[in-house]
């Protein structure tokens, strides 16, 4: 029996655990512990000095997983240097004396079916391809449903009448999602909760503030790494629009990219790597629609986003939209972020009153 | 008569000879920005974003210097060389950043072999933009490429010969736009020459040999220029006394690739990361102690 683990990101550990435990019924999937400041400390200690922050976060989680007995670690890749993390992380862990294997599913932002098949065989040679396709399909749908509901929550959580009603319902839903039997069951559960969410009472004033969040994918999707930015915005009764989620990255991206390129062709001509060009187009979209402000978040040293930042701030300048840039590091203080957020929020309020 | 401005940074160090030969042959006037000085660097720091890597800031400084001195500025974009040979994403964005930050005419081409965009197509496009005849461009391109091939062969030969010299040999691992830049790496090189060290440059080897060898250090690496560097390490590991890594702060591929190399090699190395505040005095102390250490090892 092999023990498999993977660094978690947001709530997506639920579909990922679901998929892995169905592909490998005889192996054990270990749930990574929630990221804490200790995780970051561990990760930072063994990481190169100026690597981007997701490296430090995932390395810290990996060490904690290994402490729990994991033998195989799974890492996803991205279009930037994220795809190269796995090799250095494996070497670092080996130098620390752990006996483990890091498997990297995506490199250079491309999903190659043949390669993935080979890698999945490395975990357990007796895995069933048919099952993988079937459960892969269910997992994709689960991710899609989760993202749709998350989008609804983001728009409404700031205006809930009973505090915590959205969060508790979401937790309930996630627990039920992790015990899904088949696709039909999943669909039924999704419909049930969609209705329940729509029934939750909200009070949405007409002159509410609307903010769009753009930026680097890991920092956006892992709430600990952005210091629960969405939560603090919701406390201020703000409607949130966020574009990046796993469903977007896996399925919609190639199609959307072409649209984005056409839409913002005066600002960029070539693909800028990772999500940078998408964010430029999204910035233009937020400026042209009735959003009150934009928040751009990224981990420090994220190269593609740094390249996009001068262009994004130029767009915001042209449209006279307030924009706030956050660069999160392992040493960022929460108070500093809150002070800046409050000032930004006050400024938006004053603009609105005018 | 059109004048083309060439910023002396980033791409210049890879394509300078091809460009100058190509323009010479077409009788196009061009100016190259001067070697980096404090003024250019300060301009770059002013226009750029504070988190950009030092080399990109430097590049923007050079563009800023050229902006009112010529009709066109040559800013290419390099994305990949096929088969897992990507470049750093900064090479992808430079064109769009320059276009958005400066109000100048740009000459640009795209190298993206996965999509069939080659250097040849790029140079033909530039020739056409400058109103040259097809036959002229063809001749100029051929001229530039043959000369470049000869030069590369010569460089590779020189590096090979250097490996046989009986002096303390140090391999400099870094990107050419850092090593040869007057403000970033030149002082280090000068110091080493003064101390009678034989310097071998990691970018002056035949990539056909080194890129393959880089797999010994890193299997999954997909950055072309880092492959050159790591391959050079694997190639001359047994013939050299020490390695000096030079990178600009915060270089994305170097942060991972160099770290991996440092964990795998077993010869003395020194890692120098240069940012806009580095003073040479600090570097000198480190270089001095590194050379002392190498000397001590040699005397054993």
Interface residues (C-beta under 8 A of the other chain):
Chain A: X48 X49 X50 X51 X52 X55 X80 X81 X83 X84 X85 X86 X87 X88 X91 X92 X95 X104 X107 X108 X267 X268 X269 X270 X271 X272 X273 X274 X276 X300 X301 X303 X304 X306 X307 X308 X309 X310 X311 X314 X327
Chain B: X48 X49 X51 X52 X53 X77 X79 X84 X86 X88 X89 X90 X92 X93 X95 X96 X97 X99 X100 X101 X110 X218 X219 X220 X221 X222 X223 X249 X250 X251 X252 X253 X255 X256 X257 X259 X260 X263 X264 X273
